Amino acid sequence: MKALQHQIVYLAVTCIPLIVSCLAFLVYWSEFISSVLETDVAHQYFDFIIIGGGSAGSVLANRLSEVDRFKVLLIEAGGAPSFLSSIPSLTAHLQLSPYDWQHLTEPQEKACGAMVGRRCRWPSGKMLGGSSGMNYMLYVRGNQKDYDSWAEQGNTGWSWQEVVKYFTKAERSEGSETGDTVYGFNGILPVTDSVYVTPLASDILEMARDKGYNVGDMNGANQTGFMVPQVNHRDGLRADTYRTYLKQAKHRSNLVILKNARVLNVLIENGEAVGVAYSRYGKERMVRCRKEVIVSAGTVGSPKILMLSGVGPSSQLQKLGIKVVRDLPVGKNLQDHLTTMLGPFMINKPISFDPSRFLSLKTLYDFMFSGEGPATTVGVDAMAFLHSGLAKESEDRPDIQLLFMSSWILADYWTFIWRTFGLDGDRLWDGYFQQLYYPKNMNAVSI
């Protein structure tokens, strides 16, 4: 029986990526066919042109088009996501699919040691909703002192007291309130407690309490502590910015959404952005605007478009033959999380997330008819923000984040997850696990 379960899991994790890619392919060609009937935007003027319909662009398109007199154009390199992208438990299968830009870092000397070629994967959403359509849906406002420090550096309007009103405006809280956190209830973005966690979640929180850690709401005044994560879900489905913000606005007469269109550069005349050049289905076009071009193409896409437009480090642009419009340090100061794995930890009860136990008709029934069950999992049972004591910061400004996951990279029997994250099995064993399980350092016992 166990062997049969393993075969079913193996078949499922092998087929799901193929199904995701096939659906994306069908959506792309249906959008191509429908584009024949669309009005050519190259002959129109807009008030605002938004480059990138991702996490930020979808929100901007909704908010700006609320004003009837504004004519808004949203340009997105990808298309509309399929229904499969709304199922939380399939999140990992969206990586390396047509919905992912599939960025890779350059080979690293002191990082990405367990990755193939020492190159880390940088998943980034290539669809309406962007990376909010393929992330793990954890809702974290951020640390209040980070916002205050940005304001102190001269970024007017970015202090915590000034930005918190926008959080509460956006939020539609559907979870339980704890501590001193005030959430919004009339916004567009659903914020709720995790629908499904394993029994390990309560054990982790009990352990934290026993050790004297705060257990509460990490979106409150004090972020340090443990909690079951809050997520952006609606009825057990992913609530990304496409499904929450853009869908309700896409039929407005003053909003035009251009899908599968890649922006080549911003048109700049006399120091002002007046439009964009883009490529769509093999044809290059230009479109102009009266007010603003808004670049919201993500961490990699935004600086790339700016530099292709002549805005960036002059020495780099000149080497590539790009006319310099403005010499600015575009693309600099890139920062990323330092991440490592702790564990795996062995447990003596079958309470972790094991696909062979949960891949069943009951799981499908619970998800389809109740929006509940293992299919709604985000993969994280509990989360913590802690202070290491190494940084010269107060206790309420943590410098470590812990994610407690009740599964691990071999949960699918070494078929897909390792490839999703770009792991090199030999490197992972030799450089990490072998050091833990077979240490080389020797000590002695003396009297």
Residue pairs with C-beta under 8 A, 6 or more apart in sequence:
2 356
5 356
5 357
5 359
6 356
6 413
8 356
8 359
9 355
9 356
9 359
9 412
9 413
10 412
10 413
10 415
12 355
12 359
13 93
13 355
13 412
13 413
13 415
13 416
14 415
14 416
16 90
16 93
17 93
17 96
17 97
17 416
19 84
20 82
20 84
20 85
20 90
20 93
20 94
20 97
20 99
21 97
21 98
23 82
23 84
24 79
24 82
24 97
24 98
24 99
25 98
27 79
27 80
27 82
28 79
28 98
28 260
31 79
31 80
31 259
31 260
32 260
32 281
35 259
35 260
35 280
35 281
40 285
41 73
41 256
41 258
41 285
41 287
42 285
42 286
42 287
44 71
44 73
44 256
44 287
45 71
45 288
45 289
45 290
46 71
46 72
46 73
46 256
46 287
46 288
46 289
46 290
47 69
47 70
47 71
47 72
47 289
47 290
47 291
47 292
48 64
48 70
48 71
48 72
48 73
48 289
48 291
48 292
48 293
48 294
49 72
49 73
49 75
49 275
49 276
49 287
49 289
49 292
49 293
49 294
50 57
50 60
50 61
50 64
50 72
50 73
50 74
50 75
50 294
50 296
51 57
51 75
51 263
51 266
51 276
51 293
51 294
51 295
51 296
51 297
51 302
51 305
52 75
52 76
52 77
52 130
52 295
52 296
52 297
52 298
52 301
52 302
53 61
53 74
53 75
53 76
53 78
53 128
53 129
53 130
53 242
53 246
53 257
53 259
54 76
54 125
54 128
54 129
54 130
54 131
54 132
54 241
54 296
54 297
54 298
55 125
55 129
55 130
55 131
55 132
55 240
55 241
56 130
56 241
56 296
57 74
57 76
57 130
57 294
57 296
57 297
58 74
58 128
58 129
58 130
58 132
58 241
58 242
58 245
58 246
59 241
59 245
60 294
60 296
61 72
61 74
61 245
61 246
61 249
61 255
61 257
62 188
62 245
62 246
62 248
62 249
64 70
64 72
65 72
65 249
65 252
65 254
65 255
66 249
68 254
69 254
70 254
71 254
71 256
72 254
72 255
72 256
73 256
73 258
73 287
73 289
74 246
74 255
74 256
74 257
74 258
75 258
75 261
75 263
75 276
75 278
76 127
76 128
76 257
76 258
76 259
76 260
76 261
77 126
77 260
77 261
77 262
77 263
77 297
77 301
78 98
78 99
78 125
78 126
78 127
78 128
78 259
78 260
79 127
79 128
79 259
79 260
80 127
80 128
80 242
80 259
81 99
81 127
81 128
81 129
81 133
81 240
81 242
84 90
84 93
85 94
85 99
85 127
85 133
85 134
85 238
85 240
86 237
86 238
86 240
86 243
87 237
87 238
87 367
87 375
88 137
88 231
88 233
88 236
88 237
88 238
88 375
88 376
88 377
88 378
89 374
89 375
89 376
89 377
89 379
91 134
91 135
91 136
91 137
91 238
91 378
91 379
92 379
92 416
92 417
92 420
93 416
93 420
94 100
94 123
94 133
94 134
95 102
95 121
95 123
95 134
95 420
95 421
96 102
96 419
96 420
98 126
99 125
99 126
99 127
99 133
99 134
100 123
100 124
100 125
100 126
100 134
101 122
101 123
101 124
101 125
101 126
101 300
101 301
102 121
102 123
103 121
103 122
103 123
103 124
103 300
104 119
104 120
104 121
104 122
104 422
105 112
105 119
105 120
105 122
106 119
107 117
107 118
107 119
108 118
108 119
108 120
109 118
111 118
111 120
111 338
112 118
112 119
112 120
113 427
113 431
113 432
114 423
114 424
114 427
114 428
114 431
114 432
115 121
115 421
115 422
115 423
115 424
115 427
116 422
116 423
116 424
117 424
119 422
120 422
121 420
121 421
121 422
122 300
123 131
123 134
124 130
124 131
124 298
124 299
124 300
124 301
125 131
125 132
125 133
125 134
125 135
125 298
127 133
127 134
127 242
128 242
128 246
128 257
128 259
129 240
129 241
129 242
129 243
129 246
130 240
130 241
130 298
131 298
132 232
132 240
132 241
132 242
133 238
133 240
133 242
136 378
136 379
136 380
137 231
137 232
137 233
137 238
137 239
137 378
138 229
138 230
138 231
138 378
138 380
138 383
139 191
139 219
139 229
139 230
139 231
139 232
140 218
140 219
140 229
140 230
141 164
141 167
141 219
143 223
143 385
143 397
143 398
144 160
144 221
144 223
145 160
145 393
145 394
145 396
145 397
146 397
147 158
147 159
147 160
147 163
148 159
148 160
150 158
150 159
151 157
151 158
151 159
151 162
157 163
167 184
168 182
168 183
168 184
168 187
169 184
169 187
170 184
170 187
170 188
170 189
171 183
171 184
171 185
171 187
171 189
171 191
172 184
172 185
172 186
172 187
172 188
172 189
172 190
172 191
173 183
173 184
173 185
173 191
173 192
174 190
174 191
174 192
175 183
175 191
175 192
175 193
175 230
176 193
177 183
177 217
178 216
178 217
178 220
179 216
179 217
179 220
179 221
180 220
180 221
181 217
181 219
181 220
181 221
183 191
183 219
188 244
188 245
188 248
189 232
189 239
189 241
189 244
189 245
190 232
190 233
190 234
190 239
190 244
191 230
191 231
191 232
192 230
192 231
192 232
192 233
192 234
193 228
193 230
193 231
194 228
194 229
194 230
194 231
194 233
194 377
194 378
194 380
195 231
195 233
195 236
195 371
195 372
195 373
195 376
195 377
196 372
196 373
196 374
196 375
196 376
196 377
197 228
197 377
197 381
197 382
197 406
198 351
198 352
198 353
198 381
198 406
199 351
200 347
200 351
200 352
200 381
200 382
200 404
200 406
201 228
201 381
201 382
201 404
201 406
204 226
204 381
204 382
204 404
205 215
205 226
205 227
205 228
205 382
208 215
208 225
208 226
208 384
209 215
213 225
213 226
213 384
213 386
214 222
214 224
214 225
214 226
215 225
215 226
215 227
216 222
216 225
216 227
217 227
218 224
218 225
218 227
218 383
218 385
219 230
221 396
222 396
223 385
223 396
223 397
223 398
224 385
224 386
224 387
224 395
224 396
224 398
225 384
225 385
226 382
226 383
226 384
227 382
227 383
227 384
228 381
228 382
228 383
229 378
229 380
229 382
229 383
231 378
232 238
232 239
232 240
232 244
233 239
233 376
234 243
234 244
235 371
236 367
236 370
236 371
236 372
236 373
236 375
236 376
237 243
237 371
237 376
246 257
249 255
250 257
258 278
258 280
260 280
260 281
261 278
261 279
261 280
262 278
262 279
262 280
263 276
263 277
263 278
263 297
263 305
264 276
264 277
264 278
264 279
264 284
264 308
265 276
265 277
265 305
265 308
265 309
265 310
266 273
266 275
266 276
266 293
266 295
266 305
266 306
266 309
266 311
267 273
267 274
267 275
267 276
267 277
267 286
267 288
267 309
268 274
268 309
268 310
268 311
268 325
271 325
271 326
273 289
273 292
273 293
274 288
274 289
274 293
275 286
275 287
275 288
275 289
275 293
276 286
276 287
276 293
277 284
277 285
277 286
278 284
278 285
278 286
278 287
279 285
295 302
295 305
295 306
296 302
297 304
297 305
299 334
303 312
303 330
303 331
304 331
306 312
306 330
307 313
307 316
307 317
307 322
307 330
307 331
308 322
309 325
310 317
310 322
310 323
310 324
310 325
310 326
311 325
311 326
311 328
311 330
312 327
312 328
312 329
312 330
312 331
313 327
313 328
313 329
313 330
313 331
313 332
314 324
314 327
317 323
317 324
318 324
337 401
341 432
343 408
344 408
350 357
351 406
352 406
352 407
353 374
353 377
353 379
353 406
353 407
353 411
354 407
354 411
355 407
355 411
355 412
358 373
358 374
362 373
363 373
363 374
363 375
364 375
366 372
366 373
366 374
366 375
367 373
367 375
367 376
379 405
379 406
379 407
380 403
380 404
380 405
381 404
381 405
381 406
382 404
383 401
383 402
383 403
383 404
384 400
384 401
384 402
384 404
385 398
385 400
385 401
385 402
386 398
386 399
386 400
386 401
386 402
387 393
387 395
387 397
387 398
387 399
387 400
388 399
388 400
390 399
391 397
391 399
393 399
409 417
409 418
409 421
409 423
410 417
411 417
414 425
418 425
